[in-house]
Amino acid sequence: QVQLVESGGGLVQPGGSLRLSCAASGNRLTFYTMGWYRQAPGKQRELVARITSGGSTSYADSVKGRFTISRDNAKNTVYLEMNNLKPEDTGVYCCNVLAGTTAIGSWGQGTQVTVSS
């Protein structure tokens, strides 16, 4: 089973940028669809970005045009580039293996992103 470790979060001002990483071990990610999720305080976890094994991407409307998901199969890592961050982007960000749009892997601890002035 694949283990996922997220990193790269932090405190950033509105309009700032962050790059999150999701490093995998235990199995190769090459043939998996991967997703980044966000859980804001008091809200349910939501899928914000998705990338297929072939590199096709899709995004939640709330992040479209600001976030970019990518993958480096050689490094067994998935990334989330976040630009023009807004306070409503605050939350814990986790990655997971997807079947369609459903997470099927084990959840890691995630990485906290806080957007505040």
matplotlib code that plots the C-alpha trace (Angstrom):
import matplotlib.pyplot as plt

x = [0.0, 1.2, 2.1, 1.8, 3.5, 2.5, 4.7, 5.2, 2.4, 2.7, 1.5, 1.2, -0.4, -3.3, -2.0, 1.0, 2.1, 3.0, 4.0, 2.9, 4.5, 3.1, 5.8, 4.9, 6.6, 5.6, 4.4, 4.9, 2.3, 2.9, -0.4, -2.6, -4.9, -4.0, -5.9, -5.3, -7.9, -8.6, -10.4, -11.2, -12.1, -15.6, -16.1, -16.0, -12.9, -13.2, -11.3, -9.6, -7.3, -6.9, -4.4, -4.6, -1.8, -1.7, -1.4, -4.9, -5.9, -9.2, -9.9, -12.6, -14.2, -12.9, -9.2, -9.4, -6.8, -4.9, -3.8, -1.8, -1.4, 1.5, 3.4, 7.0, 6.8, 10.6, 10.5, 7.2, 5.8, 2.7, 2.7, 0.2, 1.3, -1.0, -0.9, -3.0, -4.0, -7.1, -8.1, -10.7, -7.9, -7.0, -7.1, -5.3, -4.2, -3.9, -3.2, -4.6, -5.0, -8.3, -10.7, -12.6, -13.1, -13.2, -10.2, -9.2, -5.9, -4.8, -4.8, -1.6, -1.4, -1.6, 0.0, -1.5, -2.0, -3.0, -3.7, -3.9, -2.6]
y = [0.0, 3.5, 5.9, 9.6, 12.5, 16.0, 19.1, 22.7, 24.4, 27.5, 31.0, 33.3, 36.7, 37.1, 37.1, 35.0, 31.6, 28.2, 24.9, 21.7, 18.3, 14.8, 12.2, 8.6, 5.4, 1.8, 1.8, 3.7, 6.4, 6.2, 4.5, 6.2, 9.2, 11.5, 14.3, 17.1, 17.7, 20.7, 20.6, 24.1, 24.7, 23.4, 22.1, 18.8, 17.8, 18.8, 17.7, 20.8, 19.3, 16.0, 14.6, 11.3, 9.0, 10.5, 14.1, 15.3, 17.8, 19.1, 21.7, 22.8, 26.1, 27.8, 27.3, 27.2, 29.5, 29.9, 26.3, 23.9, 20.2, 18.3, 15.1, 13.9, 10.1, 9.8, 11.4, 9.6, 13.0, 15.1, 18.8, 21.6, 25.1, 27.6, 31.3, 34.4, 32.7, 33.9, 33.6, 31.0, 28.8, 28.2, 24.6, 21.3, 20.0, 16.2, 14.1, 10.7, 8.1, 8.3, 6.0, 8.4, 11.2, 9.0, 8.8, 5.1, 5.3, 6.0, 9.6, 11.2, 14.0, 16.7, 20.1, 23.3, 26.3, 29.5, 32.6, 35.7, 39.2]
z = [0.0, -0.8, 2.0, 1.3, 3.1, 2.4, 2.9, 1.9, 3.8, 5.9, 6.7, 3.7, 3.0, 0.6, -2.9, -2.0, -3.3, -2.0, -3.5, -1.8, -2.3, -1.9, -1.7, -2.0, -0.7, -0.8, -4.4, -7.6, -8.4, -12.1, -13.0, -10.4, -10.6, -7.8, -6.1, -3.7, -1.0, 1.3, 4.6, 5.9, 9.5, 10.2, 6.7, 4.9, 3.0, -0.7, -3.8, -5.3, -8.0, -9.8, -12.2, -14.2, -15.0, -18.4, -17.0, -17.6, -14.9, -13.4, -10.7, -8.4, -9.6, -6.5, -7.4, -11.2, -12.7, -9.5, -8.6, -10.8, -10.1, -11.6, -11.1, -11.3, -11.7, -11.5, -8.0, -7.2, -6.1, -6.9, -6.5, -6.0, -7.1, -5.4, -6.6, -5.7, -2.4, -0.6, 3.0, 2.0, 0.8, 4.4, 5.5, 5.8, 2.4, 1.8, -1.2, -2.0, -4.7, -6.6, -8.3, -10.4, -7.9, -4.8, -2.5, -2.0, -0.2, 3.4, 4.5, 5.6, 8.2, 5.6, 5.6, 7.0, 4.8, 6.4, 4.3, 6.5, 6.7]

ax = plt.figure().add_subplot(projection="3d")
ax.plot(x, y, z, "-o")
ax.set_aspect("equal")
plt.show()
